[in-house]
Structure formats: structure tokens, C-alpha cells
Amino acid sequence: MGIKNHFDPDQLFELLSTSLREQNAWKNSFGAFETDESLQLEPEKVGAVFNELNERLKDNYPFFHPRYAGQMLKPAHPVAMAAYFIAMQINPNNHALDGGPATAKMEIEAVAEIAAMFGYAKHLGHLTSSGTIANLEALFVARSLHPGKAIAFSSQSHYTHKRMCDVLGSSTVEIPADVSGKIDLGALEDALKKGTIGTVVATIGTTSLGAVDPLDEIIPLCKRYGARVHADAAYGGFFTLLAKEKKPLINAAPFLHLSQCDSIVVDPHKHGLQPYGCGCVLFRDPSVGRFYKHDSPYTYFTSRDLHLGEISLECSRAGAAAAALWTTLKLFPLKPNTGLGAVLKKTRKAAAELSRLLSTSTHWKNFVEPELDIVTYFIAAKPFSASNISLQTEKIFNKAMHNPSHPLFLALLKAESAHLTKKFNVTADQPTTTILRSVMMKPEHLRFIPTIFQELEALAENSNR
Ligand SMILES: *Cc1c(COP(=O)(O)O)cnc(C)c1O
């Protein structure tokens, strides 16, 4: 099924050449001028360097292929790449309106759509160059509102929270995570009782396991103790699209509480089909913009409105990233059954299906039940010890990747052996156990799951021999 004459790479070239012609006509409307000699190049030299570039780029894993079932990596959608490339002809800078009025407006529109997806009635927000910077901004506001207080996050939260708190000079409290990778609510309450925590970071989809912290329980808890809540939904945020369905494919409750968080971070460059360089931070209370206030004598001169540069920590930022996101959201709207929702449903189903198949196998065990589209699993090796499981896992990982006719690219994850002992009775003869992790983040994975499972079974059989 699908669209018969769907937009394919050949049409991409057509689209690009039409757009370039259009852009050139606009450029020429200001009067033709010659490229300076210092910038001119000989076509043969360009060709030679690009040949080398093409060769060099083959030193990569095939992130675009369903056989790549490893880390959280995939190419952007061709329309996002095309929009980025076309906007880059002008190279607007979304730091200020006079750096790129068109793309600044696109950014404001795209960010408003994302805020509406989360259910924010009002918002202040903007794109950033990454999720890390977006989280830094949220933590910067957290610190500004509660200067002397600590920022709490779980041991499974992204490692950059600790680092960014160091940058901000904020004290931190690490809350343990349970066996499923979620923040331990009992431990969180004990910490909140001390009255020293200003903001709690809830992770909506942890990077390693895809675990969703129970925001529906964290919010009332934090209200009781007067703490703010920041949701790090860098990876999982767009799954919100699936939460309002009658029979959601995910546990909807945490997502339906995102609108009550003080701030939210989501990465369009993870699940929003964007090239790298696109994070997003949103605040529920627009008045936090006051913390960014500064006066730059040489930039803002075309508008009295708040410029994007006045509400962000970064200065120069690619307007092309905003153009790419804006274009993508026009073609992949934030809806549950079409657009981006339809894409995410497939990735979610792919993870659920792989996990189901693994649970039918005598060779494999699911480490945790996938909540979103990350599957974590390990081999039921004999002896059933942390060291032997780790050894067999690494063997399988390498063998799968180096198969000459049908390579399969997986990722490794270090799990706490104590968790494997508790859940599966694994002998904890070393502190961590290496297991496998597959992020099923491409919709094409769904159709490929039977193949992946078959190959995993064959790999396990060979390793047990
Ligand atoms: C990826 C990720 C980040 C960091 O985002 P970058 O865009 O890689 O800087 C932060 N938090 C979570 C939960 C993530 O998955």
C-alpha cells in the first residue's frame, strides 16, 4: 500500500532545481553581480574533492536502512533536507528578526504547533541547536526561579543534566531508578520532603530504555512540595500524538500530563524527521522570558516584539533548521493517524512486535517491556551469569554487524547486573551486564521485524553451540 507515485529521490532533484531557479531569479532581482575571483573554483578540482567526500562518507553505518537497528540514528526526511538546503542558499540566522525574517516566522509557527501538541494554552519557546542546549535553557530558568535550590533527576536521565547543572552552578540530587528504568517515586518523595529541591526533571522516554517517568504521579507529588517540573521529552515527546487515541499504543497518562509541566524539551532532530541542529524548549509561563533580558546594541532593529534572540541563550542559529521543520510539519502534521503520528505508530508497533517475538523464544529475554520504540534484550546464555551474558552479547553484536551478505546493526547497552539478578536471577559476577538495544525508530522497521527476529534466532543458536 501507500501512495503510488510517492515522492522519490528523482523528484527531489527536480524539486531542488526548480527551487534553485526560483531562488536565483529572486537573487537576480537585486541586480546581477559576479562572484569574486577569490571564491571561484575549477570544476575539476571541485569534482575531485567531492569524489573524495563521497568515499569518505562510506565510513558510516547504514542508519537509513532497516538493517540498522542500533542507536537512535536515522536520516532526516528528504523534504526536510531539501527545505534546509534551499533555505541555506540565503543562510538566514534566527538569532534576530533582521537575520532572517521569513525563517523566524516559520520558527514561531512551528514551535506554536509543538506547544499545542503538548496542550500548552500559552507558551514561550524556540528552537535550539540541540536537546542538550534546550535542557540547559530549561534548567537555567529553573535555577533563576529557585536560585538556592537543587535540581533533581533520576539516575536514568540523560547524562547532560548533571553536566549542565555544573555549568549553571546548581546543586543536584540524583534519584534512583527502578528496574524498569523509571524514577523511584518513594525516593523522590523522600528527597522532596527535605525542601531543598526547586525543580524535578522527569524523563519522557529515557535514552537507553525508552522508559517514561510517571508524570501523572510526579506532578501531584511536586505540587505538594512546591517543586517545579521540567519534562525532558527530547526523545519521547512526539509520542504524545498517540496518547489521545481511544486505544493508545502507549501508556497515555504521563503524556496527557505534559501540559502541566513548567517546561518541556523535545528534539525534532530525533523523532521529528529533522537533520541535526534542531531541539526545542517550551515554557508554560511566558513571563520567564524576563530572565533572558539583555541589550545587544547591534542586532535588533526591525521589530518591537520579543526577538528569538532575546529569549534564547544561544546567539547564531540556523534559520534553515526552522525552514526544514516548518516544511516538514506542513507535510507531516502533528496528528495521530496521519503525518507524524502515523510514522510513530509504526515505530511503536515494530518495537512491540520484536519484543513479543523475543518473548516466544527460548534464546532471548526482554530486559524491560518496551514503552516506546526501544527494545532491550539479552541472550539466555548458559551459564546465566553477567560475565557470560556480556561475552555472548558482544560476540553476537560483532558477528551480526560483520555478516558479509546480510549485516545486522545492533547496539550495546550496559545494564546494572543487580537489576538482572532481581528480575531474572542472573548471577551477578560483575557490576554491569552488556545487553542488546535496538531503537526501532524507522517506520520501515515494522515490516522488517520478522527478518530481524529470524536472524537473531540464528545468531543465538550459533552462539549457544
Ligand atoms: C538525546 C537526548 C538528550 C540530548 O539531546 P541532544 O539533542 O543529543 O543534545 C537529552 N535528553 C534525552 C532524554 C535524550 O534522549
The ligand as an SDF file (V2000), in Angstrom:
LIG
                    3D

 15 15  0  0  0  0  0  0  0  0999 V2000
   19.0300   12.8270   23.1380 C   0  0  0  0  0  0  0  0  0  0  0  0
   18.5820   13.2390   24.4660 C   0  0  0  0  0  0  0  0  0  0  0  0
   19.0830   14.4020   25.0660 C   0  0  0  0  0  0  0  0  0  0  0  0
   20.1870   15.2060   24.4510 C   0  0  0  0  0  0  0  0  0  0  0  0
   19.7770   15.7710   23.2610 O   0  0  0  0  0  0  0  0  0  0  0  0
   20.8310   16.1580   22.1040 P   0  0  0  0  0  0  0  0  0  0  0  0
   19.9350   16.6800   21.0440 O   0  0  0  0  0  0  0  0  0  0  0  0
   21.5330   14.9010   21.7440 O   0  0  0  0  0  0  0  0  0  0  0  0
   21.7470   17.1740   22.6620 O   0  0  0  0  0  0  0  0  0  0  0  0
   18.5750   14.7570   26.2930 C   0  0  0  0  0  0  0  0  0  0  0  0
   17.6250   14.0210   26.8930 N   0  0  0  0  0  0  0  0  0  0  0  0
   17.1210   12.8970   26.3440 C   0  0  0  0  0  0  0  0  0  0  0  0
   16.0670   12.1270   27.0640 C   0  0  0  0  0  0  0  0  0  0  0  0
   17.5820   12.4700   25.1090 C   0  0  0  0  0  0  0  0  0  0  0  0
   17.0940   11.3440   24.5610 O   0  0  0  0  0  0  0  0  0  0  0  0
  1  2  1  0
  2  3  1  0
  2 14  2  0
  3  4  1  0
  3 10  2  0
  4  5  1  0
  5  6  1  0
  6  7  2  0
  6  8  1  0
  6  9  1  0
 10 11  1  0
 11 12  2  0
 12 13  1  0
 12 14  1  0
 14 15  1  0
M  END
$$$$
